[in-house]
Amino acid sequence: MTITHRQAIIDIGSNSIRLVVFGGPPRAPAVLFNEKLMAGLGRGVVTSGSLDPEAVEFALTGLTRFAAIVELLAPIPVRAVATAAVREAADGKTFLSRVRALGLPAELLSGDDEALASGYGVISGAPDADGVVADMGGGSLELVRISGGEVHQRTSLPLGAMRVAEIRARGPGKLRKRLRTLLGRLDWASDAAGKPLYVVGGSWRALARVHMHLHDWPLPVLGNYAFPASDARDLKAAVRAMGSAELLNIRGVKANRVLQLDDASALLAGLAAELAPSRIVVSSQGLREGLLYQSLDAGTRKLDPLIEGVRHAVGTQQIPQATEALLEWSAPAFRGEPAGASRLRHASWLLAETGWASNPDFRVIEGEELALHGNWIGVDAGGRAQMAMALHVGLGGDPLNPPDLVKQLASPDEIARATSWGHAYRLARRLSGNNARALAALPLRRDAEGGLVLGLPKRFAALADSAVRKRFAELALSLGLAGRTENLP
């Protein structure tokens, strides 16, 4: 994979400090390096109004290392941003000066800036998102109304993990009362009713792992994982009942998050009760990705992150424009396809072009795994399953025997649709010698009755051997259409 557009972001949060180096395409940035230190800068802010002295020295030691790494990577763009703890601390400016002395271009984000970046972070991975973003950090909670690919109303509330713990320590019901008071000041908070609540932040990602565990969810991919908002209350009770030891045994739940899960679950349950969203959706994109997205021009923002990410991952293994040619040729077959399906088909066929690099005995398995577990942006579990089914069939798997994981994640109609994508890919490969651009000479169309017609010019009649005719019949049957070939001059 060619690495391009490298840039680094240092996120100085209330709980943790993280250096992330991004590469890949601007619209689907890939993480090349990711290092975190749990500094806990915000611990002292809650109790004394100043940064914790020990945490400051620990943070500066780690940031000195980060500065050295960034220097080794030069020249690449670098942003170092500080959020709630530094923003609220009496000695925040002094700390920032010490960070800048390390050679890092440290800047302080306002609460509005932080909320804006969080909102755009979710949009970067889910362009059609319509609801409210809730980004829980150590010191603050950002709530952001998003729709139509834009950030609208937003606010930053003093309800980060550390503050929630302090509020709850005052007694039962104190958090809910505080939450109701703060939300009551937001005339737009009711917009969340009946819409998704998109959650961002390490504590809530860990909480989602607990939900996956409780519900035996088969795909351990957090991005776009969703569950009914009504589950939030039961999740809170389950976290309390399980205790730290049992929580630590859950896959993906790290020790540094376990102690925050009780407070995180209490806040999520409170938000679900007060805002009445339809479901909780976990976003793998947040403030850092939002900062990157804000720097993009309008044309780049409009690109599909799934297609851009897959195209970049496939890299030199694909024939330039071959998949686009296949999409154009096959358009008559998939006329009337549901909204959103064509992008999954597009991504599937891009991934299928890597099949030649796999051992033939494992080609189908590797295609399925790449679709299901690849680090893709902008696709949920059902979409991954459809891509996997298309690759299963397209790379030679039994269309009547879907993988077990696919059957768990996708509906029968989705599996049937993806099966037809696989049949189309197999037909095109056989028909054109795996040269999709040659398909223009072998037109596919619908006739007056809606049937599928494959045109074969006289000079290419030999292409229609028994295997091609069989694959064409399988495609037509999978689409519920009559199929026939047509001799052309």
N, C-alpha and C positions, 0 to 999 in steps of 0.2 A: 504494500500500500504506500503510495506516495504521500509524504507528510507535507502539508502546505499551510500557510497562514498561521504560523505559530504565534501565540500570545499568552501572557501569563496574568493571572489575577490572584492577589493575596487578599483574603477575606478575613478581617480582624473582627471577630464576633465576640459576644459576651461570654460564650461558653468555650468556643474553639477558635483556632486560627488555622487557616488552610491555604496552602499554595497549590494552585491547579494550573498546569500548562496545557493549553488546548492546541490542537492541530486539525488537519482535515479541512473540509469545505466550510466556508463561513456560515452557511445555513444549517449545517449539521455538525457542529464542532465535536471532535473526538477528544477524550481526555488522554493525554500522553503521559502525564505525571501528576500525582495527587498525594500530597503529604499533609497530615493534620497533627496539631498538638492541642491537647485539652488544657488550655491555660487557665480558664475560669476567671477572666478579667472582671467579670461582673459581680463576683461574690461580694466584694466590699461595697459596691455601689448601693446595693439593697439595704445594707446595715449602716454604713457610715457616709455614703455620698461620694466616696473616693474609690479609686481602683485598688484592689488588693495588692499590697506591696510585693508579697512573694510571687503573686501571679504576674505582676509587671516584669520582674526580673526573669522569670521563667519564659515569658513571652518574648522579651528582647533577645534572650539567648537563642530561641528558636528562629526569630526573625533575622538574626545575624546569619544563621545558616541559610535561610531562604534568600537573603540578599546575595550570598555567595553563589547559590544555584542560578539565580537570575543573571548574575554577571557572566557565568559560564555559558549561558544560553544566548547572550547578547549577539547581535542586536535584535531583540523582539520587543513589541509593545508590552508594557507592564502597567497594571493598575493595582494600587494597594488601597483598599477602602476599609474604613472603620465604621462600626454601626452603634447600636444602642448604648452599650456600656461606656464607650469612650465619649459618646455624645452627651451623656448625662453626668459623667463624673466631673467633680470639681477640678481634678488634675488631668482631665482628658487632653487639654492642649499641650501640657508638658509632656505627656506620653507620646503624642503625635510628633512633637519636636524630636524626641529621642529616636523614634522610628525613622524620621527623615534623615537624621544624622547617620543612619546606616546606609544611606544611598537609595532608600526606597521612596517613591513619590506618593507618600501617604496622604490621603484626603479623607475628610469626614463627610459621611452621607447624612443628610437630614432625614427625619422620619418619612417625609414625603418622597425623597429620593429613594429610600430603601423600599418603600411600598411600590413605587413605580417600577423599580427593577424587578421586584418579586412578581408583579403582575405580568410584565413582559417576559419573564422567565417561563411562566406557565404557558403563555401564548406561543412562545418559541417552539414548544413541543406539542401544543394542541391549538393550532390556529383558529379552530372553530369553537373554542371553549366559550361557554356562556354561563356565568355564575359568579361566585365570590371566591377569591383566593385568600387562604389563611396561612401565613408564613410565621411559624413559631420559632423564635430564636431563644437565646438564653435570657435576653433582657427585654425583648418587646415582641408584640404580636402585630403583624401587618395584615390588615383586611383591605381587599382591593376588589372592586367591581370590574369585571372584564366582559366584553362581548364584541363581536364583529372585528376581532383582531386588534382591539384597542383597549387601553386602560382608561377607566372612567374615575368614579369617586374612589378615594382611598384614605386610609388613616393608619397611624401607628399608635398602638395602645400599650400601656405598661403591664403586659401580661405574658412576658417571657417565662421560661421554665423556672428561673430563680425567683421571680416575683410571685408566680402562682404558688410556689411552695410556701412563701412567707404569708400570703393571704390565707391559704388553707390552714396554716398553723394557728390562726386566730380563732378557729372554731368551725363547726359544721354550717354549711350554707353560706359562708362568707364569700366564697369564690363566685357562686351563682348570683348572689346579690350584687357583687362588684361588676360582674359581666353584664348583668341586666342594666345597671346604671350607665355603663360606658356605651353599650349598644343603643340605649334609648336616646343618646345624643346624635345618632346617625340616622338621618331621615331616609337614607337609601338602604339601610340594613335589611329592610323587608324585601328587597329585590332578590334576596337569596332563596326566598320561599319557593319550593318546588323546583329549584335548579341545583346543579351540583355544587358542592363545596370542595374546592381544589386545595389540598393540604400540602404544605412545603415545610421541610425541616427534618433534621436527623431524628428527633424524638418521635415525630409522627410516622416517619418511615419505619422506625423500630416497632412502633405500635401496629403498623400494617403487617409486619412479620408475625406478630402475635395473632392477628386476625387470620392470616393465612394458615397458621398452625392449627388454630381452633376449628377451622373449616376444611382441613385437609386439602388445601388448594394445591393443585399439581404442578403449577409453573412458578418457580421462584424468581419471577421478574417483577420488580416493584413498579416500574413506570406504567401509569394508567391503570394500576390495580384499583378496583372499585368495589364498594360494598354499600348496602342500604344504610341510610343515615340512622335508621331505627336500631342498627346494631351497636351504635356508639355506647349506649347505656350498658348493654350486656358486656361489651368489651371492657368497660371501666370495672365492672364487678369481677370479671375474669382475671384481670391484671392483679387486683387486690387479693383475690383468692389464691392465685398461683404463687406469689412471693418471689423473691429475687432468685433463689436457687433454681426453681423450675423455669423461670423466664430465661435464665442464662443458657439453658439447654436447648432453647429454640434456635433453629438455624437462622443466622443473620442478625441475631440480637446480641450486641456487644456490651461488655461490662460497663463501659462508660455511659451507656444509655439506660441501663436497667433502673437505676435509682430515680430517673426522671419519668419513667413510664406511668407511675401512679398519677402524678400531677398532669402529665400530657393527656392521659385518658380522661381525667376529670374535666380538663378544659375542652376537649373534643366533645364530650358528652354535653357540656353546657352550651357550646356553640350549636350543636345539633338540635338541642331543645329550643334555644332562643331564635335561631335563624330558620329552622324547619326546612333544610335543604332536602332534595330528593335522594341524593347519595353522596358518599364521600369518595373522592377520586385522588389517588396519590400521584403527585407530580414528581418526576425525577429531575425536573428543571427548576431552578430557583433564581436567587439573586445573581449569582455569577453568570449564568446563562443569559439572564435578563440584561446585564450590562453589555454582554457581547451583542445581543440582538438589537439593543438601542443604537449601536454604532453602525448597523447595516443600512444600506440605501433601500428605498421603497421596493425596487425591483427584486433585490435579493430576499427581502422579507417575504415576498409572495411565493417564493419557491417552496416546494413540498419537502419538509425535512426528512421524511422517510425515503423518498426517491433520491434525494441528494446524498443521504448517508449510505444507502445501498450502492448507488452508482460509484461513490468514492471507494467503498470497500472492495467492490469488484475490480475497479481499476483497470489494469492492462489485460485482464482476463476476458474482457468483453470486446467484441468487434464493434467499432464506433458506429453508432446509430442503428445497430442491428435490432435492438429491442424496440426502438421507435418505429422502425419499418414493420416489425411484426405487429405492433399495436395498430398501425394504420391498416394493414392487410386484413387483420381479424376483426376490425370494427363491425362489419355487417353481422358477424356471428353473435356479438355481444350487445347488439342494439337493445336498448331498454334496460340495461343492467342497473341495479340500484345505485344510488348516489354513494360514492366512496369506494365502490367495489373496483373500479378501474385502476385506482392507484395501488391497490393490493395486487392486482393482476400484473401491473407494470413492475412493481418491486419483485414479484415472484419470478418473472421472466428475466429480469436483470440477474437475480441470484442463480438462476438455472444456467447462465452462461459460465459459471465457475465449475460446472459439473465435470468438464473434461480434465480438470486438475485432480480429481479424486480417483482413487482406485475403483475400477468398475464394480467390484464386489461390495463397496461401501458407499457408492455414489448416492443412492436413495437415502440412506441413513444420514449421511453428512448434509445433504440438502435439507432434510427435515430439521436437523439440529440447528443449522444455520438460521433457518427461519424462526424457529421457536426461541432460541436462546441468544441470538445475535444482539448486539448493543444498539438496537434501532430506536430512533426517536419518532414519535407521532403514530404509534400503533399500539393497540391494546391486545389482550390475550386472544380474543376471538379473531382478530386480524392476523396475528401470528399463526394461529392454527390454520386459517385459510391459505396463507402463503405456504405453510408446510405441506398441506394436502396437494396444492398445485405442483409443488416440487416432487412430492411422492409419486404422483402420476406422471408428470412430465419427464422425470428421470428414470422411469421404467418400473415403478412399483405397481402393485395390484390395486386397480381402482376400486375394487369391491371390498378391500380390506384396509380401511384407513388406520393409521397409527392410533393406539389407545388414547394418547394425550390429545390428539386432534378431536376424537369423539367426545372427550370430556369438556373441551373448550369451545367447540363450534356447534352450531345447530345443524340438523340434517340438511336444511336448505342451503346453508353456507357451505357445507361439505360438498353437496352436489354441484354448487356453482364453481367451487374451486377445482373440483374434478374436471369440469369442462375446460378450465384454463389449462390444466395439465394435458388434456387430449389435444387442444389446439397447439400447444408447444410441440408435442411429439409429432403431430402431423406436419407442422411447418419444417421441422428439422429433416424429416424424411423426404418431404416434397422438394426442398430446395438445396439439399446438401449442406444444411446448416448455414445457409447464406440468406438471411432474412431479407436482405435488400433485393434479392432475385425474385421474391414473391410478387412483385409488381407485375411480372409477366404472367402470373398464374392467379387471376383475380377470383376473389371470393365475394359473393353477393347474395342477396335475398331475392327470390322470384315473387311474382304477383300474389302467390298464395302464402308467402312468408317462409317458404322452404329455403334451405341452404344450398347454394349452387357453387361448385368449384369449376372454374373455366380452365380448359387445357388447350392451348394452341396446338395445331397439328404437329409442329416440329418438336413439341415436348410431350407428345402422347405417351411415350415410353415411360415417363415419370410415374404414370398411374399404375404401378404394379400392385400386386395383391396386398402388400403391406400398407401402401398409401390408401387404397380403397378401404381397407379395414379401419385404419385410423380416422379416415374421414367419416365413415359410418359411425364410429364410436363418438366422435365429436358431435355429429348431428343428433344422435340418440341422447347424449348427455344434456343437450339443450332442448330436448323434446321437439325436434324439428325433423321434417322429411329432408333427406339429403340426396343430391344427384350430381353427377359430373356433366359438363357441357363441352362439346367439341367446338373449338374456335378456329378460325382460318389460320 
